[in-house]
Amino acid sequence: MTLHLIKAKASRRHKRAFAVTEYLSVEEVELIANWSGCPAPVQSARCPQGEHSNKYRSIDGVCNNRNNPLWGAANTPLARWLPAEYEDKESQPKGWNTGRQYAGFQLPPVREVSNKIMQGSASKPVLEDEAYSQMLVDWGQYIDHDISFTPQSSRRSSTSVPNGPDCLSMCENANQCFPIEPVLRFSVFWGEQPVLRFSVFWGEQPVLRFSVFWGEQPVLRFSVFWGEQPVLRFSVFWGEQPVLFHGTPDMRKPLDAECLEHPKTVQTARIPAEEQLFGRKGCLPFFRSSPACLSVEKSGPRRDLQQMLQRQQTNSVTSFLDASTVYGHGPALQSLLRDRASSAGLLAVNHRFADHGGRPFLPSVANNTPSACFQEPGGDGGGAGAGSERVECFLAGDSRVNEVLPLSALHTLWVREHNRVAATLKALNPQWSAEITYQESRKIIGALHQIITMRDYVPKIIGQEAFDQYVGPYRGYDDSVNPSVSNVFATAAFRFGHATIAAVLTRLNESLQEHPLFPSLQLHQTFFSPWRIVRQGGLDPVIRGLLARPAAKVTRDHLMSQELTERLVMLTIPETLDLAALNLQRGRDHALPGYNEWKRFCGFDRAQTPTDLGKVLNDWRLVEKIMELYGHPDNIDVWLGGLLEEVLPGARTGPLFACLIGKQMKALRQGDRFWWESPGVFTQDQRAEVMKHSLSRVICDNSGIEVVPSDAFRLDRGPQDLLPCKTVPSMNLEAWRESLNQGLGLSILTSSFTFPISAKC
């Protein structure tokens, strides 16, 4: 902020735009950073020595790499695989300055891209994935939350002015505010043939883009009026027969009388009703990601000042696959999540509500202060009757646990699994302290996250061929590999999964039929609603639905459900949001280079012309839409370009995302000193045991579900395709016994373990 104020003052004084590099040296910038306290999180750390630090990873990821202790640590910048592309070379994202052109064209508003490309045709059904279940989708989201979280800036446009403009109430680009402009889309049809299609953008200047279709000879006449409100009137003539469409931004005025003369032949389609999404303010709020502090480490050669000053984004969680979703990413949260009264290293659970069989739910965020999560309609506390207790937001290792019910369910499974493993290890090794039991259990749970992700998940996403090419076999820890999650992975490539989210969450009974008491839910009904788990049947109906229902299939006719583009809910924002528009805007906020630059990064040919793009996408109708929006292939946002590529055989992504995801996964594995396969992390016998385990086994051991697929991500259509839990392989924790004279039976090592009475609420 100090640099921003200096830059603004210099620009006002000299009547021109200034770059910080024109008047500050590296030493002066570092001095300002030190005065502000900003560099503290990114200064070199001193790594402790001793058995504990060699055996167990730190909670914040620091010192995983002893030579580069901040690689992969929480609260460090996302890695840049390609240089950032800001409009002012420092911090302003593309699209910040009105009229700025790229390759001769302005970038399209992200909402227009969402409307024209992402939502597809409402008349065509959403296709189902033939091979994989919704569990594959939700595991991807869960693991994404394990390795990346980019916090947003304050709702105030200036953090230095507490009472400054509020990003929720303004539609101008200002510091941390980068609002999304609305788009009005209209279509007029004569019979089944489209006559007129056009879009209107509401920004600082009215902009009209349109196309008219009637055979090969389009005819269009129109007028645009700009007063207190934009008014658009269009007349289209075919021969002597007029077809008239009249619309205004608030979409409330009726069609003119001329339209009513042809009620059977003139139809109007208004998709979407923008005023419902954007409200009276006229834009969607967008908070820029919080900037990372300047890196002022002294090692290495003198850095370029321009690069040093570029805005970077923070990853507030550890980059490692370390089950931070279960344990947190800092000492304070870690302590809050533990049951300090337990001698067995257990995690804290809910002491007010329990699932069937005494299986615990996650703890609540607060006991005295009501949380922001939605409550069940009816009753003083949001329950089914007057005076019933509130169900507060769940508390977990990641703050996004309450976003959707499947996430809450997966978080709950893993807390239960930790406590199951910890209780078993303590019984096998009563001499262990609570701390050792906790750390050994944490190490096992982290290994299971790594195995399920790398063995069962990633090859299905990028395809076995791409997995072999970009990930390959494990060859040991490499301390020259930076495991930090890259900006392009977190902001674009791994967001491919948003296109595979189904619009409906199905809840099933024991016969895998829709639950008679707890029917299916539209996706938006699952947002921030933990009460639906506590009050409506617990985890089992949700998990059965994830296992038995297919994921949405990515097609160009339906890239994303309207549940996400029209009804996305965030607790801090009153309007519903558009996830596709948010993803595109976030990519620009983070200054990601365009689609073509990432193709070149991965060794693919750039699409320099529409013909080149057509060869990649193999869909000329889509190419025409893209060129109408972007003007040049170089302008295509990387998230959109990667999502539109044809899916590779046996994969769920195209070539670009397969490359970016594969490279990231290899870095996460090779650059992790505590990777489960690394010598010294586990014994040979222990490695053999954890390899037996699976997500299906975790479900068997921590729910009331008795039949599961052998692979939780593969779609099995009916009960006849499922396995009884007693036949699903399980790790034997006997491999962790330190002495063999305890005389404990083997029953405690298997799924016969039940939760102790003390775990009940």
N, C-alpha and C positions, 0 to 999 in steps of 0.2 A: 504494500500500500504506500510505503514511503517513496519508492521508486515511481509509482504511478502519480503521486502528487507532484514530485519534482518534474516529471515529464510534462504534466499538464501545465504547470506554471511556466516552464520554458516555452511551451507551444503558444501560450497566451501572450507572453512577452515579445516573442519574435514573429508572431503571426504566421507560423508554419508548423507543420508536424515535426516533432523531434523524436529521435531514437535515443535511448539511454546511453548507448555506446558513444554518442557524440560528445558527451560532457562528463562521463564518469569512467574511471579506470577500474580494473579488476580489484585493486586494493581498496578503493573507495566503496565499491559494491560490497565487498566482504566485510568492511567496517560497519556499514549500515546493517548488514545481516546480523552481525554479532551484537550490535546495540539492540536490535529488535528481539533477540533471543531465538530467531528463526532457525539457525543452523543446528541447535542443540540435538534434535532427533537424528541428524544425519552425520554427526561427527563420528570419528572412529571409536569403536567400542573396545574395551579391554576384556578379553575373554578369560573366564576363570579356568583354572586347572583343577584336576582331580577326577576321581572316579565318576562322580555324579554327572559332571559335564561331558564326560566321554561316553556315558551310558544312556543318558536321557537328553532329548532335545529341550531347549529353552521354550518357554511358553510363547515368547514373542518372536522366535526365530533367529534372534541375534546369536552370532558365533557358530551357526551351523557350519559356515566356512571360516576357518580360523584366520586365513589370510585376508579375506574380505568379509568381515563379520556382519556387514549390513546387507549382504546379498540375500534376498528372500525374506528379510525381516519385516515385521509389521511397521506401518507408518513410514514407509520409504517410497520414493517415486516409482511408478510403473516404468518398466524398461522401455526404451525406444529402440526399435529395430530399424527404423528409418527416421530421418530428421522430421521434426514437427513442421507443419505448414500453416503459419499464421498470416493473416492479412498484413499486419504491421511488423512481421518477423519476430514478435515478442509474445503477444498474448491475445490479440483480437482474432476470433475464429472466422473462417470463411463465411460470408454472408452478413458479417457485422456492419459493413459499410454499404449503404444503398447504392446500387448502380455499379458496383465493382464487377468486372467481367473476368472470366477465365476462359482462355481459348476462344475469346470473342463472344461469350455468352454469360449471362447471369446464372448463378446457381438457382435451381427451382426451390421454392419454399418446401420444407420437409412434409408439411401436411398435404400438399398437392401430390407429392410422390406417394405418400401413404394412400391417398384416395385413388389414384390412377393405377398404381402398380400392386400395392399390397393387398387390398381388399378384394380384388377380383370381381367375378360376376356373381351376383346374388342368385341368379337362376341356376347355377351349377352347384351340385352337391359337394360337400367336403368329402374327400376320399379318405379311406382308412388305410393305415399301414398294414400290409399283409403279414409281416413277420414279427413286429415288435409292439410291445405293450406300452401303456402310458407310464409304467414304472421307468422305462428307459429315459423318457423325457424328464421326469421328476428327479431321477438320480443326477442327470446332467445339471439341473438347476441347483440341487443340493451341493454337488461338488464345486460348481462355480462359486458358491458362497463360501466354500472351504478355502479357496485360493485367491479370491479377489473381492474387494469391496472399495469402491471409490466414493468417499463421502462428498455430499453436496455442500455448497457454500450456504451461508446464512441467508434467510429470506430477505434481509436488508441488502440493498444494492451496494452499500459501502459498510464494511465491517468497522471502519473508523468513525462512523457517524451513527450512533445507536438509533437515532430517530430519523434516519434518512429514508429515502423512498423504499417502499416495500415491493419486492418482486411479485407478490401476489396481486398487487393493485395497479401495476404499470405495464405498458406495452412498448416501452422503449428499451433499446440496448443500453445498459448502464452497469459497468463494473461486473457484478456477479449475476446480473439478469440478462438472459438471452431468449426473450419470449418467442413463442411459435405463432406465426401469423395464420389466421384462418383462411380457408379456401371455400368458395361457393361453387358448387358444380350443378349444372342443369343439363337435362337431356330432353329433347323433343322427338317424338316418334310419329311417323305417319304409317299406320298399320304396324308392321313389324320392322320397317326400315327406319333407321335413325335419320332425322333431318338436321338436327342442330345439336352440337355439344360444345360447351365452353366452360371456362373456369374464370373466376374473379378472385383477385387477391386484395386483401385489405392491409395495406401498409401505409407508408408515408404518402405514396402516390397510388392512385387507382391504376391497376394493370388488368388488361383483358387479353386472354388467349382463347382462341376458339377454333373449331373446325366444323365444317358443314358437309354432310354426306347425302347425296341423292343421285344414285347412279354415278356417272362420271362428271356430271355438270352441276356443281354446287352453285347456288345463288344465295347471297346474304346481304341484307340491309340492316343497319342497326344504329341506335343512338345511345350515347352515354351521358348522363347528367350527374354532375358532382355539386351537391349543395351541402346542407347539413348532414344528409344521408345520401350514400350513393344510390342512384336509381338507374336501372338498366332496362332498356326496351329494345327488343329485337323483332324484326319482321323478316320472314323468309318466304319467298315466293317460288312456286313451281308452276310455270305457265301462268294461268290467271287465277289459280287457287291459292289464296294466302293461308299460311300457317303462322300464327302469332304466338309468341311466348313472352310473358312479362313477369319479371321477378324483382324482388328487393332483398337486401341482406337479411332482414328479419323474417323473411319467408312467410309472412302472414297475410299479404295482400292477395286477393283472388285473381284468377285469370281474367283478362279483358273480355269484353262481350264478344269480340270477334272469335275468340277461342271457343266460346260456348256454342257458337253456331255449328261446330263440328264435334260434338261430344263423343261420337263413336270412333272418330278417326284421329283425333289429337289426344295424346297422352303425355303427361309430364312426369318425370322422375327426378326427385330431389334427393341426392345422396351425397353426404349425410345432411341432417338438419344441424348446420354448424352452430346455430345460436344455442342449441342445447349443450353442445360441448364447450363452447367458448364463453357462454354467458354474456352479460352486458358489457364486460370489459373489452371484449373484442380480440382477445388473444389467449393462448394457453401459457400459463406460467412455466418458466424453465429456469432452474437454478444451476448455474455453472458448477462444475466440480471444483472442490477446494484446491487451491494451488499448493503444490508441495514447496517446502522451504528450499532455499538455494543450497546446493551441495558445495561445501567449502573444504572438502578433504584435500590435504596438501600433497598426497602421493601422486606420482605421475607428472607428466609435462604440464606446463602452463596451458590452461584451457582457453578456448575462444570465448571472449566476453559475450558475444551475441548469443552463443549457444547456452552459456551459463545463465543468461537472463530470461531465456524462453520459459514460458509457463509450463510446468509439468504437473501431473496429477498424482495423487497419493493412493497407494494401496494400503488401507488401514488394517488389513489382516495379513497373516503370513502367506507367502506364496506357496509354501510346501503343502503337499497332501499329508496333513498331520492331524486331521480330525479337529481342527479349531472350531468347527461347528458344534462340537461336543464340549470342548474344554476352554474355549475362548482364546484370545490372542494377546492377553496382557495379565499381569499379576493380580490386579484388582478384580477383574471379571473371573479369573480362574478361582480365586478364593471364594467369591460369591456363589459359584456353581458347585462347590464342594460341600459335602456333609461333614463338617468338622467334628461332629460328635461321634462319628463312626470310626472304629478302629480298623475297619476293613477297606479304607480308602474309597468309600462310596461317594457318588454324586448326590446332590440334593434333589429331592422330588417334592411333588405337591402334597401338602398336608391337609387339604380341604376336599379334594376330589380324587377318586380312583377309578380305574377301568375295571372291567369284569375280571374276577379272580384275584383282585387285589393288586393288579399290575398298576404301577404308578403313572401318573401324568407328569409332565414337566412342571417345575415350580412356576409360580406366578411372579410377575415383575415387581409387584408391590402389594402389601397387605393393607396399608392405611390410605393410600392415595389411589383413586380410580384411574385405570389406564385408559388409553384411547381406543382400544379394540371395541368392535361393535358388540352389542348385547342382543340377546334373544328378545323379540318383541313381547311386551306384556310384563307387568310386575315392576315393583319398585327397583329391583336390582337387575332387571333385564332377564329374569327367568320366566318360567312357564306360569307363574302365579304371583300374586301380590306378596311382596316381602321376600321373595326368593333371592338367594345369593347371586351376586355378580360373578361373572367368569372373566377374570382379568387376562391380559396378554400373557402368553407364556414367556418364560425366561430361558434362554439357551446360550450356547457359545457364540451364536451369530444373531444379530438384532433383527434379521429378516425372517425369523422363524415363523411369524404370524402371517406372512404375506398370503399364503394359500394353505388349505388344509393338508394337501400332500406333503408340503414341507414340514408342517408341524408333526405329521405322522412319522416321517423319517427321523426327525430330531428325537422324537420320543423313543423310537425303536433303539437308537444308539445309546441313549442314556440308560435304558433298561439293559442293553447288552453290556455296557461297562459295569453296571452293578452286578450282573450275573457273573461276569468274568472275575471281578474283584472278590466277590464272596467265595467263589470257587478257589481262587488262588490263596486267599487267606486261610481257608480250610486246609488246603494242601501244605501251607507254610505258616503255621500259627506264630512262628518266631518273627515273621516279617512285621515291620512297623506299618502304620497306616500310609505313610509317605511312600515306602517301597511298593506296597500293594497298589496304591494309586498309580504310580509311575509305570509299573510293569503292565498294569491293565491298560493304561493309556497307550503304551507302546504297541500292545496287541491290537487295540481298536484302530490305531493309526495304520498299522500294517494291513488290516482288513480293508480299510478305505483305499489304500494303494492297490491292493490285489483286485478288488472288485472293479475299480476304475480302469486300471491298465490291462487287466486280463479280460474282463467281461464287457466293459463299456466302450473304450476307445476304438477297438477294432471294428465294432459294429457301426460306429459313427463315421470313421474315415475310410473303412474298408481294409481288408487284410493286406492288400497289395500296397496301399499307401502307408499302412502301419509298418510293414517291413522296410519300406523305403525311408521313412522319416523318423521312426522310432527304433526299430530293430531290436536285437537281443541286448540284454543288460551286460555291460562290460565293466562294471565296477564304478565306484565313486570317482569323479573327476573334479578336482578343486579348481580347475580353470573354467568350468562351466558356471555361468550366472543363472541360477534358477528363478530369478525374479520374473513375475508374470509381466508379459509385455502389454503395452497399451493397446495394440491392435488385437491381441487375443481377447482381452477383457472387454473391450469396447465394441468389437465387431465380430470376430470369428466365432467366439464361443456363444454369441447371442443368436447363432443359427437356430438354436433350440426353441426360440420364441415362435417360430413358424410351425413347430410340431405340437404345440399345446392344443389339446382338444377343448372345444367350447363347453363341454359338459363333463362334470365329475359324477361318475356313476358309483352308487353305493350298493353293495350286493350282500345278500344273506349267505348262509352256509351252503345253499344249493347253487350259488352263483347266479341267482335271479335278483332282479331289482328288489331292494329291501322294502317290505310292505309298510314299515313305519318311518323309514328315512329314505325318501325317494331321491332321485338324481337331482343335482344342483347345476344351474348355470354357473359358469366360471366366476362371474362377478359376485355371486352369492357366497363364495368361499373365501373372499378377501378379508383378512383380519377378523376372523370369526371363530376363535377357539371354543366358543360356547357350543358350536356344532359338533365338536368332538366330545366335549364333556357331557353334554345333554342328549346327544343323538347317537348313542350306540358305541361310542369310543372309537378306537383305531380300526378295528377289524373290518367294518363295512367299507371304509375308505381304502384300506390296503387291498382288499379283494378286488375292488373296482380298478385299482392301478394295475393289478396283475392280469386281470381278465379282459380288459377293454383295450382296443388298439389305440396307438398314438395316431395323431392326424398326419396324413401323408402330405409332404410338401409338393404342391403343384402350383403352376403359374396362375391358375384360375383362382386359387385360394391360398395365398401366401401367409395370411394371418387372420385369425378369427376376429369378428367384430366385437367379441367379448373383450379383446385386448386393444382394438383400435377405437372403440367407442365407449367402453364401460370400465376401463382400468381405473382402479381406486387407489389413492394414496391418502393416508390419514391426515397429512398436513396440508392438503390442498382440497378446497371445496368442490372444484369441478372434476368431472371424470376426464380421463386423459387418453391419449393415443400412444400406445407403446411403440409402434413403428416410427411415428414422428419423433418420439423421444430418443429412440436409438439413433436415428439419422442426425438429429440435432446434437446428441452426445458425441458422435464421431467428429462433427465439425468443431464442437467445443474443445475436444482433445487434439485438434489439429492433425487428424490422421490424413496421410496422403491418400490420393484417390485410388480407385480400383486398379488402374493400369500400373501404377507404381508398385503395388503389391504383387501384381502378376510378374513384373520384372524381378522383384525381390525373390520370388520363388522359382525363377528360371523359365517362366512361360513367356510367350510372345505377347507384346502389347496389342490391344485392339485399337488400331489407329484410325480406322474408318468404320462406317456402318456395316460394310461388307465383312470386315474382320470380326466385328461384334456378332454379326449373324452367324458366322461359322462357330463361334463359341457357344452362343445361346441356342442356335438351331430353331429359332422362332422369330420370323420376320415381323409378325404383328407386334411382338414384344419389343423388338429393336426399334420399330417406328415410334412406339410410346416413349421409349427411353430417349431417343434422339429429339423428340418433340420437347421433352422436359429438360434435358441436359445440354443439348446442342452439340456436344463433342464427347467421345468416349472417355477422354481424360478427366472429365468433370464428374463421372459417376462415383457416388459414395461407395466406399469399400464394402460396407455391410450389405448394401443392396446388390452390388455386383456379385459378391460371393454367393449370396442367397439365390440369385437367379441362374447360376450355372447349372448345367445338367448334372444330376447326381451320379457319382461314380458307381460302377457295378459293386453290389454288396455293401454299399455305404449309404449314408444319409446326408452327405455333403458333396459339393463339387470339388474340383481340383484345387482351387485356391484355398478354401477353408480346410481341406484335408492337409495341405501343406502347412498352414499356419498352426492348426491344432496339433499336428504331429510334431512339429519343431518345438512347440511349447511343452508338450508332454515329455518329450525326450529331455529337455532342459530340467524339468521338474524332477525327473528320475535321476539323471546323471549328476546333477548338482546338489543332491541331498545326501549329506553324510550319514543320515539315519534311515536311508531307504531300506526297506525290509530285507532285501537281498544282499545288502552290503555286509561283507564279513565282519563278525563281531557284534552285529546288532542282535541276531538270534543264533542259537546253536543250530546245527544241521537238523536235529530232530524237531526243534521248534519250527523251523522253516517248513518242514514237511507237514506239520500239523496245521499251520495257518493256511497253507495252500489248499487244504481240504475244505475249508470253510467257504461260505457263499452268502449272498444276500438272502436267498431262500432259507438258508439255515438260520440266519438272524431273525427272520420273520417267524419261523417255527418256534424258536426259543423265547420269543418276547411278545407273542400275541396269542389269541385263542384260535388262530387259523390252523387247521389240521392237515390240509392238503395244499401243495404248492407246486409250481413248475420247477423243473430241475434247474432252469436258468430263469431268474426273475424278470429278465428283460425280454425274453422270447414270448410270443403270444401263443397261448394254448387256449383253444376255443371252448373247451368244456371240461367237466369233472373227470371224464375218462382220460384226459391227457395229463392229469396232475399226479403227483407222487405223495403218498402218505409221509408225514414228517418223520416218522420213525425210519424211513429208508433214505433220507437225505443225509449225505456225509457230514460229519462234524469233527472239528479239531478236538483232540484229547489233551486237556491241560495238564495231564500227568507229566508231560515233557518239561513243565516248569517247577516240578517238585525239587526242592533242594536236598531233602533227605527222604529216605524210603522207609523210615521206621515209624511213621505216623499212624499206620494201620487204618487209613481211611478207605472206605469202599469206593468203587468206581461210579456208583450211582450219582454222586455229586458232580461228576465230570460231564454228564450228558444232559440232554434236554429235560431230564426229570427234575432238574433244579426248579424250585418254586420260590417266589419272592417271599422274604420273611415278613412276618406279621408287622414288624416295626416299620415296614415300607408303606403300609397302608395309610390312608389319610384319616 
